[in-house]
Amino acid sequence: MEKSYWMRNRVARRRFLRGAGVIGTGAIGAALIGCGSDDEESTSSAPAAPAAAPAAAPAAATAAPAAATQSSIAQGGAAQLQSSTATAVPQPAENVKRGGHLRFEISGDPPNYDMHANSTYRVNVPLSPVHALLVEFDPLSAVEGPDNVQGQLAQSWTVDNNLKVTFDLHSNAKFHNGEPVTSKDVKATFERIANKDGSIVSPRQKNYDAVESIETPDDTHVVVNLNRPAPSLFAMMAQGWNTIYSHKDIANGMDFKKEINGAGPMKLDKYERGNRFEMSANPDYFIEGRPYLAKQTVYVIPDGSTRFASFQGGETDIFLMATQADAESMMDIMKDKAVLDGPMPSNGFGSINFNTSREPWNDNRVRTAVAMAMNRDEAIAVLSKGVGYHGGYFNPNGIWSAGLDAVQKVPGYKPYSDALVAEARKLLDAAGVPDGFDATILTRQGSTYENFSLYILDNAKAIGLNFTPDVQETASAYDRLNTRNFDLAPWRHGYAVDDPDALFGEFYVTGAARNYSELSSSEVDDLFLKQSTELDVPTRQELAKKMEIAALDLYGKIVTDWSAARMVRRSYVKNVVKHPNLYNANRFETAWLDL
């Protein structure tokens, strides 16, 4: 088979997109639930942020190194919920230097401030320092799982018969408006996220299906009653999204899209759209001596070259959104003045979503054919810059995956070949799809998504499908995705916890908020419930593997590749550990600068 232009000379992205109108300029207040680690590997083509670049970015780096072999995904977990008496206040290092100013970047503005109603890191990363969590993943460990959950507002907890958890809260925590943090705030927060009344768009609401009720016997104790065993409960609660809101603010109808009243180590002093977030240390933070930093600034820098130049020129201390090529080039320049964390397996993946309310995407044969036509080696080589992973619905480097051998037995995930492409065309013929069939690809503006659409378009040509990009500004793209106004929608997703409840509850079961194809089955739903209540880890693993294969065969999403995560930081940045996603450990309350 002749190699595609991806492996020859790639067609200019702008020539491909010429004539595709970019529409939509507002709607920033809408809750966006499509974005995961979507920009984690991007070098956006959007205009540069106001911060000027002190130097031009160097030429692209050479080929990426071999994929990392050390997984940061949690390898196992408690067979059942465990009580904890450990405090969440570790002693500070003797050599900590206090008072530093930490600066880093994100690639775009958040749609709004509401942590509970979003899935984009553009909300989570800049606003996490303003908030507190009930429990958290250890920020100084890259491993995320039940065994790495520690208290934050909760100083300890006890478990009774795997059906009741009682949290003991710190009594001195305050919101930034001076009100004390009490058990009523924890109750109101998790009830809001569970969204039983449908008052918000809550991507993670199914994480709490096992919660029967929440009681508040006094101000410092929270009792969570379960309707079934839930071995993943602590991991679900530890996600960086579950920031504690004031019950009074919730009851009084605060507009969390526009207003913030957190209990975190930093206070938001100023946000200039398209420019920066400025934060200063909270003098009333409940953990004595924290944070070590005096200030944090998060710059909004859409342009990849400007992000590169800002780090190189000393305007930022962490290069959060570095591509693999960026990271290699930067390390060549900075030498021992910088540290590269990664690449490591991430909880981010590329996917193709179908609008199954439209023909022919409601036909499984057509979705299977599209899956067969995707050359996943090209996806890793081009879209992930050579550092990525083959896999199905579960992170291929985690403990829940059925394994590549099993995944590649599913017809749409077999290794790419001429024979597979020919088989895909036969499926289209059987489904009555004519050669030269036209359809559109919803394409979010920016190089990450535009290149993704190019990849799909090019591979689809091999089976006689002609796709045209429908390029939309970010807010409009989210709106089209959430209202199902598309034919196909390529998207880069991410999620906060490598756990079956988190992944399938958000993407693949009936009613999941990010199940954009709206496909599931009774088999998948039944397996989801069985694994969700199973306390024996090996048994739960087997159920999860069966669930993955059953769901893959529906082709609600076609996974093209799993990405790697990385971060470059200046060598003087201490107590910062890169996690496998962009949604946890973003408060930096123990970070300090050795200057």
C-alpha positions as CSV (number, residue, x, y, z in Angstrom):
1,M,0.0,0.0,0.0
2,E,1.3,3.5,-0.8
3,K,2.1,5.4,2.2
4,S,-0.2,8.3,3.0
5,Y,1.0,11.9,3.0
6,W,1.4,11.6,6.8
7,M,4.4,9.4,6.1
8,R,5.5,11.3,2.9
9,N,5.1,15.1,2.7
10,R,2.2,16.3,4.8
11,V,-0.2,18.6,3.2
12,A,-0.2,22.0,4.8
13,R,-2.9,22.2,7.5
14,R,-4.0,25.6,6.4
15,R,-4.4,24.5,2.8
16,F,-6.6,21.6,4.0
17,L,-8.7,24.0,6.0
18,R,-9.0,26.8,3.4
19,G,-12.6,27.7,3.0
20,A,-13.7,26.1,6.3
21,G,-15.3,28.9,8.2
22,V,-14.4,29.4,11.8
23,I,-17.6,30.5,13.6
24,G,-18.7,31.2,17.1
25,T,-17.2,33.9,19.3
26,G,-19.1,33.7,22.6
27,A,-20.9,31.3,24.8
28,I,-18.0,31.2,27.2
29,G,-20.4,30.9,30.1
30,A,-21.6,27.5,28.9
31,A,-20.5,24.5,30.9
32,L,-18.0,22.6,28.8
33,I,-17.7,18.9,29.4
34,G,-15.8,17.7,26.3
35,C,-12.4,18.8,27.1
36,G,-10.0,16.4,28.7
37,S,-6.3,16.5,28.2
38,D,-7.2,18.0,24.8
39,D,-4.4,20.5,24.7
40,E,-1.8,18.5,26.5
41,E,0.2,17.9,23.3
42,S,-0.9,20.9,21.3
43,T,1.0,23.7,19.7
44,S,-2.0,25.9,19.2
45,S,-2.3,28.2,16.1
46,A,-4.3,30.7,18.1
47,P,-3.0,34.2,18.6
48,A,-0.3,34.7,21.1
49,A,-1.2,36.0,24.6
50,P,-0.1,39.5,25.6
51,A,3.1,38.3,27.3
52,A,5.9,38.9,24.8
53,A,8.4,36.3,23.9
54,P,11.9,37.2,24.8
55,A,13.4,34.9,22.2
56,A,12.3,32.8,19.2
57,A,11.6,29.1,19.6
58,P,14.2,26.8,18.1
59,A,13.6,24.4,15.3
60,A,11.7,21.2,15.9
61,A,13.5,18.5,17.8
62,T,14.7,15.3,16.4
63,A,12.6,12.1,16.7
64,A,11.2,11.3,20.1
65,P,12.8,8.7,22.3
66,A,11.3,5.3,22.9
67,A,8.2,5.2,25.0
68,A,8.6,5.3,28.8
69,T,8.6,1.9,30.4
70,Q,7.9,3.0,34.0
71,S,4.2,3.4,34.4
72,S,2.9,6.0,36.9
73,I,-0.6,4.5,36.8
74,A,-1.8,3.0,40.1
75,Q,-0.8,-0.7,40.2
76,G,-3.5,-2.2,42.4
77,G,-5.4,-0.8,45.3
78,A,-7.1,-1.7,48.5
79,A,-9.5,-4.6,48.2
80,Q,-11.9,-2.8,50.4
81,L,-12.3,0.7,51.9
82,Q,-9.7,1.3,54.5
83,S,-9.9,3.5,57.6
84,S,-7.2,6.1,58.1
85,T,-5.9,7.9,61.2
86,A,-3.0,9.6,59.3
87,T,-3.1,13.4,59.4
88,A,-2.9,15.4,56.2
89,V,-0.2,17.7,57.6
90,P,3.3,16.3,56.9
91,Q,6.1,18.1,58.5
92,P,7.9,20.6,56.3
93,A,11.4,20.0,55.1
94,E,14.0,21.8,57.1
95,N,15.6,23.5,54.0
96,V,12.3,24.9,52.6
97,K,12.6,28.5,51.4
98,R,9.4,30.4,51.8
99,G,8.0,33.3,49.9
100,G,8.7,32.4,46.3
101,H,6.6,33.3,43.2
102,L,5.7,30.3,41.0
103,R,4.8,31.1,37.4
104,F,3.5,28.7,34.7
105,E,1.1,28.7,31.8
106,I,-2.0,27.2,30.3
107,S,-2.9,27.4,26.6
108,G,-6.3,29.1,26.9
109,D,-8.9,30.8,29.1
110,P,-11.3,28.7,31.2
111,P,-15.0,28.8,30.0
112,N,-16.0,29.6,33.6
113,Y,-15.0,29.0,37.2
114,D,-17.2,26.1,38.1
115,M,-15.0,23.1,39.0
116,H,-17.9,20.7,39.4
117,A,-19.4,21.4,36.0
118,N,-16.3,21.2,33.8
119,S,-13.7,18.7,32.5
120,T,-11.2,21.1,31.0
121,Y,-7.8,21.6,32.6
122,R,-8.2,25.3,31.8
123,V,-10.5,25.4,34.8
124,N,-8.8,22.9,37.0
125,V,-5.1,24.0,36.7
126,P,-5.4,27.7,37.4
127,L,-8.2,27.4,40.1
128,S,-7.1,24.4,42.1
129,P,-4.9,26.5,44.4
130,V,-7.9,28.5,45.4
131,H,-9.8,25.5,46.7
132,A,-9.6,22.7,49.2
133,L,-10.5,19.0,48.8
134,L,-11.9,16.5,51.3
135,V,-9.3,14.0,50.4
136,E,-6.6,14.0,47.8
137,F,-4.0,11.9,46.0
138,D,-0.6,12.4,47.5
139,P,0.8,15.4,45.4
140,L,4.4,14.2,45.9
141,S,3.8,10.8,44.4
142,A,3.1,10.2,40.7
143,V,1.1,7.0,41.5
144,E,-2.6,7.6,41.8
145,G,-4.8,5.0,43.4
146,P,-6.7,4.1,46.6
147,D,-3.5,3.4,48.5
148,N,-2.2,6.9,47.7
149,V,-5.3,8.8,49.0
150,Q,-4.6,11.1,52.0
151,G,-6.7,13.5,53.9
152,Q,-6.9,17.2,53.1
153,L,-9.9,18.8,54.9
154,A,-10.4,15.3,56.4
155,Q,-7.8,14.6,59.0
156,S,-8.9,11.0,59.4
157,W,-11.8,8.6,58.6
158,T,-13.2,5.2,59.7
159,V,-15.0,2.6,57.6
160,D,-17.9,0.4,59.0
161,N,-18.7,-2.8,57.1
162,N,-17.8,-1.2,53.7
163,L,-21.1,0.6,53.8
164,K,-20.5,3.6,56.0
165,V,-17.5,6.1,56.0
166,T,-17.2,8.7,58.7
167,F,-14.8,11.6,58.0
168,D,-13.3,13.7,60.8
169,L,-12.7,17.2,59.6
170,H,-10.1,19.8,60.6
171,S,-11.9,22.3,62.8
172,N,-10.0,25.4,61.8
173,A,-10.5,25.6,58.0
174,K,-12.2,28.7,56.6
175,F,-13.5,29.9,53.3
176,H,-11.9,33.0,51.9
177,N,-14.9,35.0,53.0
178,G,-14.1,34.1,56.6
179,E,-16.9,31.5,57.1
180,P,-15.8,28.2,58.7
181,V,-15.7,25.0,56.6
182,T,-18.1,22.5,58.2
183,S,-19.6,19.1,57.5
184,K,-22.6,20.9,55.9
185,D,-20.3,22.2,53.2
186,V,-18.9,18.7,52.4
187,K,-22.4,17.3,52.2
188,A,-23.7,20.1,50.0
189,T,-20.7,19.8,47.7
190,F,-21.0,16.1,47.0
191,E,-24.7,16.3,46.6
192,R,-24.2,19.0,44.0
193,I,-21.7,16.8,42.1
194,A,-24.0,13.8,42.3
195,N,-26.6,16.1,40.7
196,K,-29.6,14.1,41.7
197,D,-31.8,17.1,41.0
198,G,-30.3,17.8,37.5
199,S,-29.4,21.4,38.5
200,I,-26.0,21.4,36.8
201,V,-24.1,19.5,34.0
202,S,-22.0,17.2,36.1
203,P,-19.5,15.0,34.2
204,R,-18.6,12.9,37.2
205,Q,-22.0,12.5,38.8
206,K,-22.1,8.7,38.2
207,N,-19.0,8.4,40.4
208,Y,-21.4,8.7,43.4
209,D,-24.2,6.3,42.4
210,A,-23.2,4.2,45.4
211,V,-23.8,7.0,47.8
212,E,-27.2,6.5,49.5
213,S,-27.1,9.5,51.8
214,I,-24.8,11.9,53.6
215,E,-25.3,12.9,57.3
216,T,-23.8,15.7,59.3
217,P,-24.1,14.8,63.0
218,D,-21.9,17.8,64.0
219,D,-19.8,20.4,62.3
220,T,-16.6,18.3,62.1
221,H,-18.0,14.9,61.1
222,V,-19.4,13.7,57.8
223,V,-21.1,10.3,57.5
224,V,-21.3,8.8,54.0
225,N,-23.8,5.9,53.8
226,L,-23.5,3.6,50.8
227,N,-26.1,1.5,49.1
228,R,-23.5,-1.1,48.1
229,P,-19.8,-1.6,48.6
230,A,-17.8,0.9,46.6
231,P,-14.1,0.0,46.5
232,S,-13.3,3.0,44.3
233,L,-15.0,5.6,46.6
234,F,-11.9,7.2,48.0
235,A,-10.2,7.4,44.5
236,M,-13.4,9.1,43.2
237,M,-13.5,11.6,46.0
238,A,-9.7,12.4,45.7
239,Q,-10.1,13.8,42.2
240,G,-9.0,17.4,41.9
241,W,-12.4,18.4,40.6
242,N,-14.2,17.8,43.9
243,T,-13.5,21.1,45.5
244,I,-15.5,22.0,48.6
245,Y,-18.0,24.8,48.1
246,S,-19.8,26.6,50.9
247,H,-23.3,25.2,51.6
248,K,-24.5,28.7,52.1
249,D,-23.2,29.8,48.7
250,I,-25.0,26.8,47.1
251,A,-28.2,27.5,48.9
252,N,-28.1,31.2,48.1
253,G,-27.6,30.5,44.4
254,M,-24.1,31.8,43.9
255,D,-23.1,31.8,40.2
256,F,-20.1,29.5,40.5
257,K,-19.3,30.2,36.8
258,K,-18.4,33.8,37.7
259,E,-17.7,33.8,41.5
260,I,-15.2,32.0,43.7
261,N,-15.2,31.4,47.4
262,G,-12.6,28.7,48.1
263,A,-10.8,27.4,51.2
264,G,-7.5,26.7,49.5
265,P,-3.9,27.8,50.1
266,M,-4.1,30.7,47.6
267,K,-6.6,33.5,47.1
268,L,-7.4,34.7,43.6
269,D,-6.4,38.4,43.4
270,K,-7.0,39.1,39.8
271,Y,-8.0,37.4,36.5
272,E,-7.4,39.2,33.2
273,R,-9.0,37.2,30.4
274,G,-6.4,36.3,27.7
275,N,-3.6,37.3,30.1
276,R,-3.2,35.8,33.5
277,F,-4.4,34.6,36.9
278,E,-2.7,36.2,39.9
279,M,-2.9,34.6,43.4
280,S,-1.4,35.3,46.8
281,A,-1.0,33.1,49.9
282,N,-4.0,32.7,52.1
283,P,-2.9,33.9,55.6
284,D,-5.8,32.0,57.2
285,Y,-5.1,28.6,55.5
286,F,-5.9,25.8,58.0
287,I,-2.6,24.0,57.6
288,E,0.0,25.9,59.6
289,G,3.0,27.1,57.7
290,R,1.4,26.5,54.3
291,P,1.6,27.4,51.5
292,Y,5.4,27.8,51.2
293,L,4.9,30.1,48.2
294,A,3.9,33.8,48.5
295,K,2.4,34.1,45.0
296,Q,1.3,32.0,42.0
297,T,0.8,33.4,38.5
298,V,-0.8,31.4,35.7
299,Y,-0.3,32.9,32.3
300,V,-2.8,32.3,29.4
301,I,-0.5,31.7,26.4
302,P,-2.3,30.1,23.4
303,D,0.7,30.1,21.1
304,G,3.1,27.2,21.5
305,S,6.2,29.1,20.3
306,T,5.4,31.9,22.9
307,R,5.1,29.3,25.6
308,F,8.4,27.9,24.7
309,A,10.1,31.3,24.5
310,S,8.5,32.4,27.8
311,F,10.1,29.4,29.7
312,Q,13.4,29.8,27.9
313,G,13.5,33.5,28.6
314,G,12.8,33.1,32.3
315,E,9.2,34.4,32.4
316,T,7.8,31.1,33.6
317,D,9.2,28.5,36.0
318,I,7.2,25.5,34.8
319,F,6.6,24.6,31.1
320,L,3.4,22.8,31.7
321,M,2.1,22.3,28.1
322,A,5.4,21.1,26.5
323,T,5.2,18.8,23.5
324,Q,7.8,16.0,23.3
325,A,9.7,18.1,20.7
326,D,9.4,21.1,23.0
327,A,10.8,19.2,25.9
328,E,13.7,17.7,24.1
329,S,14.7,21.1,22.5
330,M,14.3,22.8,25.9
331,M,16.5,20.4,27.7
332,D,19.2,20.7,24.9
333,I,19.2,24.5,25.6
334,M,18.8,24.6,29.4
335,K,21.0,21.6,30.3
336,D,21.1,21.3,34.1
337,K,19.1,24.5,34.6
338,A,15.9,22.5,33.9
339,V,14.4,19.1,34.8
340,L,12.3,17.0,32.5
341,D,9.6,15.0,34.3
342,G,8.4,12.3,31.8
343,P,7.4,11.2,29.4
344,M,5.1,9.0,31.3
345,P,1.9,7.2,30.4
346,S,-1.0,9.5,30.8
347,N,-4.8,9.3,31.2
348,G,-5.2,11.0,27.9
349,F,-6.3,9.5,24.6
350,G,-7.5,10.4,21.1
351,S,-11.0,9.3,20.0
352,I,-13.5,9.6,17.2
353,N,-17.1,10.1,18.3
354,F,-20.1,9.4,16.1
355,N,-23.5,11.0,16.0
356,T,-25.6,7.8,16.0
357,S,-28.8,9.7,15.5
358,R,-27.7,10.2,11.9
359,E,-27.3,7.6,9.2
360,P,-25.1,5.8,8.4
361,W,-23.3,6.2,11.8
362,N,-26.1,4.3,13.5
363,D,-24.9,1.2,11.7
364,N,-22.3,-0.8,13.6
365,R,-20.8,-2.0,10.4
366,V,-20.0,1.6,9.3
367,R,-18.4,2.4,12.7
368,T,-16.4,-0.8,12.5
369,A,-15.2,0.1,9.0
370,V,-14.0,3.5,10.1
371,A,-12.1,1.9,13.0
372,M,-10.5,-0.6,10.7
373,A,-9.3,2.3,8.4
374,M,-7.4,4.1,11.1
375,N,-3.6,3.5,11.0
376,R,-2.8,3.8,14.7
377,D,1.0,3.6,14.0
378,E,0.6,6.9,12.1
379,A,-1.5,8.3,15.0
380,I,1.4,7.7,17.4
381,A,4.1,8.8,15.0
382,V,2.4,12.0,13.9
383,L,-0.2,13.1,16.5
384,S,1.8,11.9,19.6
385,K,5.2,12.7,18.1
386,G,6.3,9.1,18.4
387,V,5.7,8.8,22.1
388,G,2.3,7.1,22.6
389,Y,0.7,3.8,23.2
390,H,-1.7,1.4,21.5
391,G,-4.7,0.4,23.5
392,G,-8.5,0.2,23.8
393,Y,-10.7,1.9,26.3
394,F,-8.6,1.4,29.4
395,N,-5.2,3.0,29.9
396,P,-2.9,0.3,28.3
397,N,-0.3,0.9,31.1
398,G,-2.7,0.3,33.9
399,I,-4.0,-2.7,35.7
400,W,-7.6,-2.7,34.2
401,S,-6.8,-3.1,30.5
402,A,-7.7,-6.4,28.8
403,G,-4.2,-6.2,27.2
404,L,-3.2,-5.4,23.7
405,D,-3.5,-9.0,22.5
406,A,-7.2,-9.1,23.5
407,V,-7.9,-5.6,22.2
408,Q,-6.4,-6.4,18.8
409,K,-8.8,-9.3,18.4
410,V,-11.6,-6.8,18.2
411,P,-12.0,-6.2,14.4
412,G,-11.7,-2.4,14.5
413,Y,-8.5,-2.6,16.5
414,K,-6.6,-5.2,14.5
415,P,-3.1,-4.1,13.3
416,Y,-3.5,-1.9,10.2
417,S,-3.0,-3.7,6.8
418,D,-4.1,-3.7,3.2
419,A,-6.3,-6.7,3.9
420,L,-8.0,-4.9,6.8
421,V,-8.8,-1.8,4.7
422,A,-10.3,-4.1,2.0
423,E,-12.4,-5.8,4.7
424,A,-13.6,-2.3,5.9
425,R,-14.7,-1.4,2.4
426,K,-16.7,-4.6,2.2
427,L,-18.5,-3.7,5.4
428,L,-19.4,-0.3,3.9
429,D,-20.7,-2.0,0.8
430,A,-22.8,-4.4,2.9
431,A,-24.2,-1.3,4.8
432,G,-25.1,0.4,1.5
433,V,-22.6,3.2,1.9
434,P,-21.5,4.3,-1.6
435,D,-18.0,4.9,-2.6
436,G,-17.3,8.7,-2.2
437,F,-19.8,9.2,0.6
438,D,-19.5,12.7,2.0
439,A,-19.6,13.7,5.7
440,T,-18.2,16.4,7.9
441,I,-15.7,16.3,10.8
442,L,-16.4,18.6,13.7
443,T,-13.0,20.2,14.1
444,R,-12.1,22.3,17.1
445,Q,-9.9,25.2,16.1
446,G,-6.1,24.8,16.8
447,S,-3.4,22.6,15.5
448,T,-4.1,19.6,17.8
449,Y,-7.6,19.1,16.5
450,E,-6.9,20.3,12.9
451,N,-4.1,17.8,12.6
452,F,-6.4,15.1,14.2
453,S,-9.0,15.8,11.5
454,L,-6.3,15.6,8.8
455,Y,-5.3,12.2,10.1
456,I,-8.9,10.9,10.0
457,L,-9.7,12.4,6.6
458,D,-6.6,10.8,5.1
459,N,-7.2,7.4,6.4
460,A,-10.9,7.5,5.5
461,K,-10.1,8.1,1.9
462,A,-8.7,4.6,1.7
463,I,-12.2,3.2,2.2
464,G,-14.0,5.7,0.0
465,L,-15.2,8.2,2.6
466,N,-14.8,11.9,1.8
467,F,-14.7,14.0,5.0
468,T,-14.8,17.8,5.1
469,P,-13.6,19.7,8.2
470,D,-16.2,21.8,10.0
471,V,-13.8,24.1,11.9
472,Q,-15.3,25.7,15.0
473,E,-13.9,28.1,17.6
474,T,-13.5,26.3,21.0
475,A,-16.8,27.4,22.6
476,S,-18.8,26.6,19.5
477,A,-17.1,23.2,19.1
478,Y,-18.1,22.3,22.7
479,D,-21.7,23.4,22.0
480,R,-21.9,21.4,18.9
481,L,-20.4,18.4,20.7
482,N,-22.8,18.6,23.6
483,T,-25.9,19.2,21.5
484,R,-24.9,16.3,19.1
485,N,-24.7,18.7,16.1
486,F,-22.0,16.8,14.2
487,D,-21.4,13.7,12.0
488,L,-18.0,12.7,13.4
489,A,-16.2,14.5,16.2
490,P,-12.5,13.7,16.9
491,W,-11.6,14.7,20.5
492,R,-8.7,14.3,22.8
493,H,-10.0,13.2,26.2
494,G,-8.5,12.9,29.6
495,Y,-9.8,11.7,33.0
496,A,-8.5,12.1,36.5
497,V,-8.4,8.5,37.9
498,D,-7.4,5.3,36.3
499,D,-10.3,3.3,37.6
500,P,-13.2,1.6,35.9
501,D,-15.8,3.6,37.7
502,A,-14.2,6.9,36.7
503,L,-13.6,6.0,33.1
504,F,-16.7,4.1,32.2
505,G,-18.9,6.2,34.4
506,E,-17.8,9.3,32.5
507,F,-17.6,7.9,28.9
508,Y,-19.1,4.5,28.2
509,V,-22.2,3.5,30.2
510,T,-25.8,4.5,29.6
511,G,-26.2,8.1,30.5
512,A,-22.5,8.9,30.9
513,A,-21.9,12.6,30.4
514,R,-19.2,12.2,27.8
515,N,-20.8,9.3,26.0
516,Y,-21.3,11.5,22.9
517,S,-22.2,8.7,20.6
518,E,-24.9,7.7,23.2
519,L,-24.1,4.0,22.8
520,S,-23.9,1.4,25.4
521,S,-25.6,-2.0,26.1
522,S,-27.2,-3.9,28.9
523,E,-24.1,-6.2,29.0
524,V,-21.7,-3.2,29.5
525,D,-24.0,-1.6,32.1
526,D,-24.4,-4.9,34.0
527,L,-20.6,-5.5,34.0
528,F,-20.1,-1.9,35.1
529,L,-22.3,-2.4,38.2
530,K,-20.7,-5.8,39.0
531,Q,-17.2,-4.6,38.9
532,S,-18.2,-1.4,40.8
533,T,-19.2,-3.5,43.8
534,E,-16.5,-6.1,43.7
535,L,-14.1,-5.9,46.6
536,D,-11.7,-8.6,45.4
537,V,-9.2,-6.8,43.1
538,P,-8.3,-9.7,40.8
539,T,-12.0,-10.5,40.3
540,R,-12.8,-6.8,39.6
541,Q,-10.0,-6.8,37.1
542,E,-11.5,-9.7,35.2
543,L,-14.9,-8.0,35.1
544,A,-13.3,-4.8,33.9
545,K,-11.5,-6.6,31.1
546,K,-14.8,-8.2,29.9
547,M,-16.5,-4.9,30.1
548,E,-13.8,-3.2,28.0
549,I,-14.0,-5.8,25.2
550,A,-17.8,-5.7,25.2
551,A,-17.8,-1.9,24.9
552,L,-15.1,-1.8,22.2
553,D,-17.3,-3.9,20.0
554,L,-19.9,-1.1,20.0
555,Y,-17.5,1.5,18.6
556,G,-19.1,4.3,20.5
557,K,-15.7,5.8,20.5
558,I,-12.8,4.8,18.3
559,V,-9.6,5.1,20.3
560,T,-6.7,6.1,18.0
561,D,-3.8,6.5,20.5
562,W,-2.9,7.0,24.2
563,S,-0.7,9.9,24.9
564,A,2.3,10.5,27.2
565,A,2.6,13.3,29.8
566,R,5.5,15.5,30.5
567,M,6.5,18.7,32.1
568,V,9.7,20.8,32.1
569,R,10.5,22.8,35.2
570,R,13.5,24.9,36.3
571,S,15.8,23.1,38.5
572,Y,15.1,25.5,41.4
573,V,11.4,24.4,41.5
574,K,11.1,21.9,44.4
575,N,8.4,19.6,45.7
576,V,6.5,19.5,42.4
577,V,5.8,16.0,40.9
578,K,4.3,15.4,37.5
579,H,1.1,13.3,37.7
580,P,-0.3,11.2,34.8
581,N,-3.0,13.8,34.1
582,L,-3.6,17.5,34.4
583,Y,-6.4,17.3,37.0
584,N,-4.8,16.3,40.3
585,A,-2.1,17.8,42.5
586,N,-2.4,21.4,41.1
587,R,-2.5,23.4,44.4
588,F,1.3,23.5,44.8
589,E,0.9,24.2,48.5
590,T,4.2,22.4,49.3
591,A,6.1,23.7,46.3
592,W,9.0,26.1,46.9
593,L,11.7,27.8,45.0
594,D,15.4,27.2,45.8
595,L,16.5,30.8,44.8
